[in-house]
Structures are given as structure tokens and as C-alpha cells.
Amino acid sequence: MSVGLREGGVLFMLGTSPVAGGKPDQLQAKRIVFSDDFLKYEVGTSDVSIPNIVAHTKWVKHGWPGFGVGKIVQLDNGDLLGTLYGNLKGDNNWYRTMVLLSTDGGDTWRHHGSVAFGQHDPDPDLLGSYCGYCEPSLALLSNGQLLCIMRTQGSQFPGEYRPYYQCWSDDLGKTWTRPVPSTPHLMNIAPVLAVLDNGVAACVYGRPGFHVAFSLDNGHTWQDRVSFSHLPCGVITGQFDMVKVGPNRLVAVGSDSE
């Protein structure tokens, strides 16, 4: 996860790992802070506190949970909000999406709230392998709400499987609405959100394909899809990114097998 800090510099938060000899809920995360021109950087570690965290899952046994693939949100008071996903005790390997809060510029993070969790498929009639809620992306909307969009597909095979699910928060991430599927369905892994100065929300996503969709109603519906690939295609990874580079300008980055 990353954020261009208002006070200067670009903060990246990477994977977590247990603290040697520390408490069970005590983690540390790699932190990199770049200068505005990216010519200099500093590498450090941040303390991460998540009560009842399980530092492994059935798929990744080391350095877990990890910060999400989207952007860190900086609030008006300077506090930072970031997402991660993993397991708390009793989750039984169904992924939980969580929000962490930092009040000191990313040096320390603590659990702020759970966005979504469920041990049962909320829509069993949909195709695909339900895994819980993972690979979240977070954005602060123009109306003051937070929007979080999450992967729910557990299969590694590309195809039209499970859609993203979405939640909204009215209290800066402490509590969240019930997760609902994106409308129409956006699929399938590693979404990234951005909000333009005109209030339009954008989401880059894929596998299948490489697309950006836009929302005029704070993420409740998505329209005006722009596709940068045409199916069928041999392999499209779904590992894309997008960044805001001006008031109403975006840059999206992705790849396919060719």
C-alpha cells in the first residue's frame, strides 16, 4: 500500500511478520519512505498491533497478514488508514478484511475495525470458489464516506468467477455496512480504487481482462468501463495498479501474456 503524504514524501507499507520474542498479537511491517522525487528513500519497520491475530493462513504461512494492494488514506487530521486481510482466532481460514489506523505517520499501526468477514458464502448461487474477503482497496469518497472493495474469489484460475464485494463506512472505518456484490459485477482479483476531484470513483480490475470502471454514485453502481484488453487472451495476470496524477487524471498500469 502507498500514499503521497501531504507533508511530503511517499509512504509504502509492505508485508508483516511476527516480532521475535514478542506477544502473539505483536507484528512488524516493512516501511519505505521515498522523497517526492523518488531519488532518496529510507527503509524501516513499523510496529503493528492486532489483537487475536493469526500470523498464518492455509495459503501463506509466513509474513501474514499483509497490507492490501490499494492506497493508504490520509485523513484531514493527518491520520492514516490502511487495509489488510488475514485471520483472527476462530476465523478458520476464511479471510477477514481489516482496517488499521496510524496516528504517527506510519511508524505504528493498530487495529481500527473489521470491514467484512463471513464463514459462509453470502451468495452460493454465484459461480466460483468463495474464500472470504481479501485483497481490499480503500478510498475516501467525496461525501465523506469510506468505500472498501474486496476480492472474494478463491481460485487461482482466470475466468468469470466471483465478483468483488463492497462496504461503506460513515465513521472513518470503525464500523461498516454489510458487504454487497458490485453492481454490475466487477471481477475478479486485486482491485484498486481512486477518487477524482470531481467526485467520480474509479476502479481498475481484471482477470479476466484489464479494465477501469467509473462510478457517479459513490460506488453503488459502476459504468463507462474502459477496457485495455480484448478477450480471449492467453494469460492476463490481474495484477494491475492505478494512481491519480492530477485533479481528474489517472494512470493505469497492467500487462498480459503478450
C-alpha distance (Angstrom), angle and dihedral (degrees) to the residues before:
residue distance angle dihedral
M1 . . .
S2 3.77 . .
V3 3.79 143.5 .
G4 3.77 135.7 -174.2
L5 3.80 101.0 -129.2
R6 3.80 118.0 -134.6
E7 3.79 90.2 -135.5
G8 3.81 90.5 54.2
G9 3.77 136.6 -82.6
V10 3.80 134.0 64.0
L11 3.80 118.9 -99.9
F12 3.80 123.0 -152.6
M13 3.81 122.0 -171.8
L14 3.81 116.9 -163.0
G15 3.79 137.5 177.9
T16 3.79 126.6 -28.2
S17 3.79 131.3 -132.5
P18 3.82 135.0 -177.9
V19 3.81 117.2 -90.9
A20 3.79 110.3 -112.6
G21 3.78 107.6 -111.8
G22 3.81 91.2 1.4
K23 3.77 132.0 125.6
P24 3.83 119.0 -75.2
D25 3.82 92.1 -105.8
Q26 3.80 94.1 45.3
L27 3.80 116.5 104.5
Q28 3.76 136.9 163.9
A29 3.80 128.9 -146.1
K30 3.77 132.3 -159.1
R31 3.80 112.5 -110.5
I32 3.82 127.4 -165.2
V33 3.81 122.9 -174.3
F34 3.81 117.6 -168.3
S35 3.77 127.4 -165.1
D36 3.80 115.7 -112.7
D37 3.81 90.9 -98.6
F38 3.86 92.5 45.1
L39 3.81 90.6 -126.8
K40 3.81 93.2 116.1
Y41 3.77 133.7 35.4
E42 3.79 141.8 173.6
V43 3.81 125.3 -146.8
G44 3.78 121.1 -151.3
T45 3.78 144.4 140.9
S46 3.78 130.3 -102.9
D47 3.79 127.4 -150.8
V48 3.83 112.8 -120.1
S49 3.81 122.2 -166.7
I50 3.82 119.8 -167.6
P51 3.83 116.1 161.0
N52 3.82 114.1 -132.7
I53 3.81 93.1 7.2
V54 3.80 119.5 164.8
A55 3.81 108.2 -144.0
H56 3.80 95.3 -149.7
T57 3.79 141.5 38.4
K58 3.78 134.6 -158.8
W59 3.84 90.2 -92.5
V60 3.80 104.3 34.9
K61 3.79 117.7 35.9
H62 3.80 101.5 177.5
G63 3.77 134.2 49.8
W64 3.78 96.5 13.0
P65 3.00 143.4 -176.2
G66 3.78 98.8 40.1
F67 3.76 132.6 -164.2
G68 3.81 113.5 -96.9
V69 3.79 127.4 -98.4
G70 3.80 96.9 -112.0
K71 3.79 133.7 72.3
I72 3.78 133.3 -61.9
V73 3.82 112.8 -119.0
Q74 3.80 118.6 -134.3
L75 3.80 112.3 -155.8
D76 3.80 126.0 -146.0
N77 3.82 91.0 -97.6
G78 3.82 91.3 53.0
D79 3.81 96.6 -105.2
L80 3.81 116.5 138.5
L81 3.80 128.8 -134.2
G82 3.80 121.8 -163.3
T83 3.79 134.4 172.9
L84 3.76 131.6 -133.6
Y85 3.77 136.2 166.0
G86 3.77 133.9 -144.0
N87 3.79 139.2 101.5
L88 3.77 136.8 -55.3
K89 3.79 119.7 -159.3
G90 3.79 109.9 -70.0
D91 3.81 95.7 22.3
N92 3.82 91.3 111.4
N93 3.83 94.9 -146.5
W94 3.81 95.6 -55.4
Y95 3.79 103.9 132.6
R96 3.80 119.8 -110.8
T97 3.80 122.5 -160.5
M98 3.81 113.6 -142.8
V99 3.81 138.4 -178.3
L100 3.81 122.6 -134.5
L101 3.81 125.9 -160.0
S102 3.80 127.4 -147.4
T103 3.80 121.0 -171.1
D104 3.81 96.1 177.5
G105 3.79 105.2 57.7
G106 3.80 96.6 -85.0
D107 3.81 99.8 -50.0
T108 3.81 91.4 115.5
W109 3.80 132.3 17.8
R110 3.80 131.6 -167.6
H111 3.78 134.6 -173.4
H112 3.81 109.9 -87.0
G113 3.80 103.6 172.7
S114 3.80 147.8 -37.5
V115 3.80 114.6 -102.0
A116 3.80 100.4 -169.2
F117 3.78 140.2 -11.2
G118 3.78 135.2 160.9
Q119 3.79 134.5 160.2
H120 3.80 91.4 -158.0
D121 3.78 129.2 61.1
P122 3.83 106.4 -104.0
D123 3.82 91.2 -153.7
P124 3.83 108.5 28.9
D125 3.81 91.6 171.0
L126 3.82 90.9 68.6
L127 3.78 119.0 94.2
G128 3.78 119.6 -109.8
S129 3.78 141.6 53.3
Y130 3.83 113.0 -66.5
C131 3.84 113.5 -139.9
G132 3.79 103.0 168.3
Y133 3.81 121.7 -103.4
C134 3.79 118.4 -37.9
E135 3.83 145.5 143.5
P136 3.82 92.6 44.4
S137 3.78 128.7 -170.8
L138 3.80 122.4 -159.7
A139 3.81 131.5 -156.5
L140 3.81 137.1 174.1
L141 3.80 108.0 -130.4
S142 3.79 126.1 -144.3
N143 3.83 90.9 -108.6
G144 3.83 91.9 58.8
Q145 3.79 95.9 -103.0
L146 3.78 124.1 123.9
L147 3.81 118.1 -127.7
C148 3.81 121.6 -158.2
I149 3.81 121.5 -172.7
M150 3.81 120.3 -169.5
R151 3.78 143.4 -172.7
T152 3.82 116.8 -117.1
Q153 3.83 100.1 174.7
G154 3.80 115.3 109.8
S155 3.80 100.5 -173.7
Q156 3.79 122.2 94.6
F157 3.81 92.6 -149.7
P158 3.84 118.3 102.4
G159 3.76 116.3 -118.7
E160 3.78 145.9 97.9
Y161 3.78 97.9 -56.7
R162 3.81 132.7 134.5
P163 3.81 121.2 -9.5
Y164 3.78 128.8 -127.5
Y165 3.79 116.9 -91.4
Q166 3.80 124.1 -142.4
C167 3.81 138.9 -152.5
W168 3.80 133.5 -174.7
S169 3.81 130.4 -150.1
D170 3.82 127.3 -157.4
D171 3.82 95.8 -174.7
L172 3.82 102.7 55.2
G173 3.78 96.3 -89.9
K174 3.80 105.2 -43.6
T175 3.81 95.2 108.8
W176 3.80 131.8 16.6
T177 3.77 140.9 -161.2
R178 3.78 121.5 -107.9
P179 3.84 110.1 -79.0
V180 3.81 114.6 -102.4
P181 3.82 130.5 -176.5
S182 3.79 117.6 -97.0
T183 3.83 113.6 -98.0
P184 2.97 112.0 -104.2
H185 3.80 96.3 15.9
L186 3.80 115.0 -93.0
M187 3.82 114.0 -163.3
N188 2.96 148.9 -117.4
I189 3.86 139.6 -39.8
A190 3.82 142.0 6.6
P191 3.83 103.4 3.0
V192 3.82 120.4 -169.4
L193 3.82 123.0 -156.3
A194 3.79 130.8 -154.4
V195 3.81 131.8 175.7
L196 3.80 120.6 -148.0
D197 3.80 123.2 -143.9
N198 3.82 89.2 -107.6
G199 3.83 89.3 62.1
V200 3.81 97.0 -106.3
A201 3.82 113.1 139.3
A202 3.81 118.7 -143.9
C203 3.81 130.0 -163.7
V204 3.81 126.1 -167.0
Y205 3.79 112.8 -157.5
G206 3.78 145.7 145.2
R207 3.78 154.0 147.7
P208 2.92 97.7 148.1
G209 3.78 97.1 43.5
F210 3.80 135.3 -24.5
H211 3.80 112.4 -91.0
V212 3.79 146.3 155.2
A213 3.81 120.2 -151.0
F214 3.81 128.1 -171.5
S215 3.80 133.5 -144.9
L216 3.80 127.6 -156.4
D217 3.83 94.0 -175.7
N218 3.81 103.7 56.4
G219 3.79 95.5 -86.6
H220 3.79 99.9 -50.2
T221 3.82 90.8 115.8
W222 3.81 131.5 15.1
Q223 3.81 126.5 -147.1
D224 3.81 145.0 151.5
R225 3.80 93.4 56.9
V226 3.79 115.6 -164.1
S227 3.82 113.8 -157.9
F228 3.79 123.5 -158.1
S229 3.81 94.1 -174.6
H230 3.78 137.1 46.0
L231 3.78 122.1 -140.3
P232 2.93 140.2 -99.2
C233 3.78 95.6 56.9
G234 3.77 131.7 159.9
V235 3.81 97.7 -121.3
I236 3.79 131.5 -11.4
T237 3.78 110.1 178.6
G238 3.80 100.4 -154.4
Q239 3.81 89.0 -138.7
F240 3.80 98.3 128.1
D241 3.79 135.9 146.1
M242 3.77 138.1 -160.3
V243 3.80 133.5 -167.6
K244 3.78 134.6 -173.3
V245 3.83 110.3 -119.4
G246 3.81 100.6 175.7
P247 3.81 140.8 1.7
N248 3.82 92.4 -69.9
R249 3.81 103.0 5.0
L250 3.80 130.1 103.4
V251 3.79 137.0 -174.1
A252 3.82 117.8 -154.8
V253 3.82 123.3 -167.4
G254 3.79 126.8 -164.4
S255 3.79 145.7 132.2
D256 3.77 144.2 -147.3
S257 3.78 134.8 -160.5
E258 3.80 92.2 -81.6
